[in-house]
């Protein structure tokens, strides 16, 4: 939280909160109006950075606050943090549910809950209590996690591996790394050359919150990375530390996602988002019988509820396989 200090005559420092304004040379601090939602966003961002939150998390949290501000402003509702009530939050969430998917509205709810909890914390004390203390998050219907079939994954790999040029070898290594490790797009895009150990068969990822995770990689992924690194050595930007190179330096997350989409279209499997490869990796780990702790570690999850979400698709697949084998109707 941003604080100011006014020095008193005897050298005593008077700490002022973000809702106070000090007059230098004076013992008194003039109280100003309660800060608005927008006023406290910079302080909230500093708090989140101090908590070592990921950049995307900070963006998501602050974006929710901005959207709440815009909603309140457009509907004649108060903008001061002390004046916002649970009714205002509920109206905002109802509006979000009309505009967004339930999962996105729930994410906005979670972001605002963190924001108001911070405002009410003992360190900040900008509000007496959170207006969201007794609110329940929007319900999100259970939606099957989209996964790619084995046939689609094989088609994608055939497409990238028949291209022996620089971009073919690069994209083959990218696709195999996604499938083999189930890593996040941000984790893959931030890989450095030194994060990959082909002899040990490992890749070191920096996950959410800056935590390090060492994932094993299979022999085919090792081979794909080896082929890419050999051809990468002749790239004009080969001296860069970032692993993935494009036409003009290191690839961005967007560039990697677009490369996968382009290859999926070439393979004839439709519009594929890179996160589907993460979903697919988790699905096939569960289908193969990997235990909970192994999946948690390999996928970089801390919330065990993710196991249920991703495990459901594998459980459905196993149930279908049992039905195919037993087929009650065919026995009559």
Secondary structure, 3 states (H helix, E strand, C coil): CCCEEEECCCCCEEEECCCEEECCCCCCEEECCCCEHHHHHHHHHHHHHHCCCCHHHHHHHHHHHHHHHHHHHHCCCCCEHHHCCHHHHHHHHHHHHHHCCHHHHHHHHHHHHHHHHHHHCCCCCCCCCCCCCCCCCCCCCCCCCCCCCHHHHHHHHHHHHCCCCHHHHHHHHHHHHHHHHCCCHHHHHCCEHHHEECCCCEEEEECHHHCEEEEECCHHHHHHHHHHHHHHCCCCCCCCCECCEECCEECCHHHHHHHHHHHHHHCCCCCCCHHHHHHHHHHHHHHCCCCHHHHHHHHCCCCCHHHHHHHHHHHHHHHHHHHHHHCHHHHC
